[in-house]
Amino acid sequence: MRICNSEPGDIEHTIIVPPYIRFVETRSDVNIYDLRLSQPNISYVASDVLHSLEHCLNVALTEIMGKTFIGTAPLGCSTGNWVFVSSKVSFREFEMYLKSAIYNILEMTEVPLCNKHQCGNYRNHNLAGVHDIMLHLLNNNEKTSAILHFLED
């Protein structure tokens, strides 16, 4: 997975190469990241996988980061997730936390909070799909010997 930094809205969807994590901007002491997993207008993440990924990331990053983690939300185009963290967390710290979260998610045996009391669509989940994405992120980066790296602009 690559990491790149650019201005909000300054992204050409026809030339980006996922997977990557991109710092978008800081708003009201919140750093916003774009975690892109599939190629816009070419492919998308299935809704059950994207929904499960949201649950898994929220739980894994909360366990790792505590109150400095704010939350995630699926991108409307179903190609990844927004990730929101405290602006007190540096880019490098977040990189480390996300790497740890990937490993924690691979150890999950069920989707967290997947029940009718804690999820508004608890039947729409796919942990195997999330594990496939996490493994893809890891395998994609063995070539670079790092889970996350910068995308050169």
Secondary structure as the mmCIF struct_conf table of DSSP 4:
data_model
#
loop_
_struct_conf.conf_type_id
_struct_conf.id
_struct_conf.beg_label_comp_id
_struct_conf.beg_label_asym_id
_struct_conf.beg_label_seq_id
_struct_conf.end_label_comp_id
_struct_conf.end_label_asym_id
_struct_conf.end_label_seq_id
STRN STRN1 ARG A 2 ASN A 5
TURN_TY1_P TURN_TY1_P1 PRO A 8 GLY A 9
TURN_TY1_P TURN_TY1_P2 HIS A 13 ILE A 15
BEND BEND1 PRO A 18 PRO A 19
STRN STRN2 TYR A 20 ARG A 27
TURN_TY1_P TURN_TY1_P3 SER A 28 ASP A 29
STRN STRN3 VAL A 30 ARG A 36
BEND BEND2 SER A 38 SER A 38
TURN_TY1_P TURN_TY1_P4 PRO A 40 ILE A 42
HELX_RH_AL_P HELX_RH_AL_P1 SER A 47 MET A 65
HELX_RH_3T_P HELX_RH_3T_P1 GLY A 66 THR A 68
STRN STRN4 PHE A 69 PRO A 74
TURN_TY1_P TURN_TY1_P5 GLY A 76 CYS A 77
BEND BEND3 SER A 78 THR A 79
STRN STRN5 GLY A 80 SER A 86
TURN_TY1_P TURN_TY1_P6 SER A 87 LYS A 88
BEND BEND4 VAL A 89 VAL A 89
HELX_RH_AL_P HELX_RH_AL_P2 PHE A 91 GLU A 107
BEND BEND5 THR A 109 GLU A 110
TURN_TY1_P TURN_TY1_P7 PRO A 112 LEU A 113
BEND BEND6 ASN A 115 ASN A 115
TURN_TY1_P TURN_TY1_P8 LYS A 116 GLN A 118
TURN_TY1_P TURN_TY1_P9 GLY A 120 ARG A 123
HELX_RH_AL_P HELX_RH_AL_P3 LEU A 127 ASN A 141
HELX_RH_3T_P HELX_RH_3T_P2 GLU A 142 THR A 144
TURN_TY1_P TURN_TY1_P10 SER A 145 SER A 145
BEND BEND7 ALA A 146 LEU A 148
STRN STRN6 HIS A 149 PHE A 150
HELX_LH_PP_P HELX_LH_PP_P1 LEU A 151 GLU A 152
#
